């Protein structure tokens, strides 16, 4: 079963030149390699800083674009890791061992299987 791990963190903490931040960033690559070797990694998608983004909207047939997302929080979505796990408990264990869980948080969602009935809201 696939799960999406959405990684949130404060870039002022993650990219600070502190021993904790340097250790976290140094552990990202080896963690991804361990997930790949164990067969749990489906893909990883690191995201650039929010200020590099453009938000696009289509309203009443008109397209508009604005710089960056509207953000009211210090934390940003920094990346997505898609994993394969036996069940929710294993997915939570894997997510808890992602380096960014130590300074931010990781939101874990089961992937939607469109061959199954639609999810209930």
C-alpha atoms as one frame of an Amber mdcrd trajectory, in Angstrom:
protein
   0.000   0.000   0.000   1.324   3.439  -0.881   1.462   6.390   1.495   2.384
  10.016   0.850   4.603  11.652   3.448   4.280  15.436   3.237   7.270  17.022
   4.911   6.786  20.387   6.627   9.469  22.445   8.328  10.542  25.971   9.131
  13.272  26.846   6.603  14.827  29.246   9.136  15.461  26.219  11.351  16.250
  23.614   8.668  18.672  25.816   6.756  20.260  27.548   9.741  23.953  26.956
  10.035  23.615  25.088  13.332  24.943  21.636  14.230  21.345  20.317  14.373
  20.480  21.683  10.917  23.731  20.432   9.372  23.145  16.960  10.857  19.573
  16.885   9.558  20.566  17.845   6.027  23.463  15.388   6.062  21.059  12.563
   7.010  18.532  13.178   4.218  20.521  11.395   1.479  21.426   8.325   3.559
  17.813   8.035   4.797  16.498   8.061   1.226  19.077   5.429   0.269  18.020
   3.221   3.204  14.375   3.501   2.115  15.356   2.651  -1.471  17.416  -0.363
  -0.345  14.593  -1.660   1.867  12.064  -1.401  -0.979   9.950   1.203   0.822
  10.794   4.188  -1.405   8.513   4.787  -4.381   9.733   8.318  -5.113  10.919
  11.494  -3.451  10.029  15.013  -4.538  12.018  17.781  -2.843  10.360  21.166
  -3.318  12.031  24.516  -3.828  11.357  27.509  -1.580   7.811  28.969  -1.679
   9.038  32.295  -3.052  10.063  30.468  -6.264   6.476  29.287  -6.835   3.721
  30.706  -9.002   0.088  30.077  -8.073  -2.297  29.636 -11.027  -6.072  29.979
 -10.847  -8.800  29.567 -13.441 -11.976  31.482 -12.590 -14.857  32.136 -14.956
 -12.685  31.004 -17.854  -9.899  33.479 -17.023  -6.436  32.412 -16.014  -4.490
  34.383 -13.434  -1.060  33.814 -11.951   0.502  35.312  -8.849   3.937  34.960
  -7.326   4.269  32.372  -4.592   1.591  30.761  -2.449  -0.374  32.637   0.181
   1.409  31.596   3.365   0.470  32.548   6.924   2.762  30.133   8.701   6.493
  29.855   9.243   6.478  26.233   8.136   6.534  25.288   4.479   5.859  22.140
   2.514   9.414  21.102   1.753   8.871  17.853  -0.065   6.919  14.684  -0.571
   8.168  11.152  -0.092   6.005   8.362  -1.481   6.535   5.088   0.321   5.312
   1.532   0.099   4.299   0.141   3.485   2.506  -2.967   4.707  -0.041  -0.877
   6.643  -0.610   2.441   8.413   1.520   1.487  11.412   4.529   0.681   9.250
   4.003   3.933   7.289   3.980   5.930  10.533   7.147   4.187  11.697   8.896
   5.009   8.408   7.678   8.634   8.488   8.833   9.032  12.068  12.346   8.154
  10.974  12.524  10.783   8.233  15.062  13.420   9.311  12.654  16.359   9.070
  10.313  14.783  11.638  12.867  15.885  14.220  12.488  19.616  13.496   9.159
  19.878  11.673   6.442  17.374  11.045   5.487  14.724   8.514   1.872  14.335
   7.453   1.109  10.775   6.319  -1.790  10.042   3.963  -2.723   6.794   2.275
  -2.647   7.090  -1.509  -5.980   6.890  -3.286  -6.550   3.730  -5.281  -8.953
   4.780  -8.030  -9.872   1.144  -8.684 -11.637   1.229  -5.301 -14.774   3.196
  -4.283 -14.219   6.916  -3.737 -12.952   7.919  -0.290 -15.532   9.162   2.185
 -15.145  12.747   3.375
